């Protein structure tokens, strides 16, 4: 795009993307990982995060979320967090361990 960038090829763990509703949904039975829709990162100066209606979803390089702690205090496996629309509270997705993964191990 002229502004921002697209991210594609991520996998969702602990949830699935409901394209029809445009938000996070519960995983289907026996479905561990699902493809995530393309994410458009759009820079906005001094933007404040919304109070509700989104889940601040972490992105990890691999399924092994643990890594050595870097000087930032985050795991070296951690990439960034993105806001994903949802109609459930953030704690709902945190309890399920919902995260985006760059590469599956298998």
Protein Blocks (a to p, Z undefined) as FASTA:
>chain_A
ZZhcddehiacehiacdfknopacdddehilbccdddddddddehiacdfbhpacddddf
blblbdcddfkopafkbcbdcddddfbdfklmmmnopacdfbdfZZ
